Amino acid sequence: MPLEYGGWDHSCRAEGRLIMGDGLGDNVRDYRRAAGWTQEELAHAAGLSASVVRKAEQGGNVRMETLHILARALGEETSALMASAPLEPREPDDGHTLRIMELRKALLPPIGFAVEAPAPDEAPHLAALREVARQVNRSYYGDAYGKLAADLPALIREADAAVRFYASGPEREEALSVRVAVLRTAARYLTQVREHDLAYESLRRLLADGQALDNELDVASAASGMCWVLLGQGRFAESVRLARETADRIEPERISKAGDDHLAMWGWAHLRAVAAAVRNNQYEEAESSLRLAACAAGALGREVSGTYQGGVTFGPVTVAMAEVEVATIKGDDRTVLERADRETLAVKARKTLGTPRPNSWFRHRMDVALAHQRLGRHQEATLELLDVRRKAPAWLSHQRAARDVMAGVHKGRKRSLTPEMREMSAFLGVR
């Protein structure tokens, strides 16, 4: 179901398990009783087993998507069922923790009486620093996460030092602009690896620098990333509000006169609202934002890679992929397959309108694989994943959604696994 919206990776959706606890379990039970349903009746309406409903009401751990399905069956927003319950902590991973530690130190240095480190003795070379920032950003899109974790701490410290050295003038503006680019990459990476506290800090600093530069689109980019952090924490309603507020703030006075960067950022803000609203069962809100995103894409007439999107494109193809994602989240798998390779998403149309970044397209194909799997088309689902693996093995190995698809194949398959299924299962570690 994930897409990259405005440079932020949607594979980091709220896909962890929720520790239901008394509050969440009580909410599910209270809404069910208000509807006048038994547990079995709610399970039937949601297309789940009665044991899943019992587990939710008794405080067991359930997936976020399960809570979304229960809320949809009850006619409620997903956030209405949620109490103050954290996502299940990540299983200990010493390698990951060690890789992140230096980045944590760079973003969250100790603060005492000396609040800020002194300025460097020599003037920083801003052009060289910007070029390094571009190279590190390319590492993100090359899925070189180990290299990112190694390179980002020093780059953040260098950018901080440059801002401290230049107190005013055009050099300070350039230093702030470089740091904005560095923090944007850091926030994307940290969102991808689900380090939400550090992603939040990166975005908070990015937003402050954007305000210091008086650059409305930098601020909007930070707010867009913040929406996805909120989404990853299951804070759907807040994410919708922030996305719509951002879109309203930067709405062009005249669409025909707006530049590509402006239109793309406005469109991304609406797609961010779509992503949160549909997960919160706010379908009218999602459709409204989707129409406005389509308006921005229509004005562009093609896929564009804007300054504030870090290389991620926006345009008619991206909006069409978002429409497929909405159908996926609604569980409308036949619509997903009907739309996946037709009209705007057809090969011929993409050659004319432009091609999205590979990772964005691969996430769209994950939606297609999931639709095949849920319809019992297990071989087709597997072949979709195999195609992605051939083109981006490192990226696919990080995708929880791919493992979920193959787990669904294992569960639903009544015959022996095909060689392709065994190959894909072994690659993803699914048994």
Secondary structure, 3 states (H helix, E strand, C coil): CCCEECCEEHHHCCCCEEECHHHHHHHHHHHHHHCCCCHHHHHHHHCCCHHHHHHHHCCCEEEHHHHHHHHHHHCCCHHHHCCCCCECCCCCCHHHHHHHHHHHHHHCCCCCCCCCCCCCCCCCCHHHHHHHHHHHHHHHHCCCHHHHHHHHHHHHHHHHHHHHHCCCHHHHHHHHHHHHHHHHHHHHHHHHCCCHHHHHHHHHHHHHHHHHCCCHHHHHHHHHHHHHHHHHCCCHHHHHHHHHHHHHHHCCCCHHHCCHHHHHHHHHHHHHHHHHHHHCCCHHHHHHHHHHHHHHHHHHCCCEECHHHCCCEECHHHHHHHHHHHHHHHCCHHHHHHHCCCHHHCHHHHHHHCCCCHHHHHHHHHHHHHHHHHCCCHHHHHHHHHHHHHHCHHHHHCCHHHHHHHHHHHHHCCCCCCHHHHHHHHHHCCC
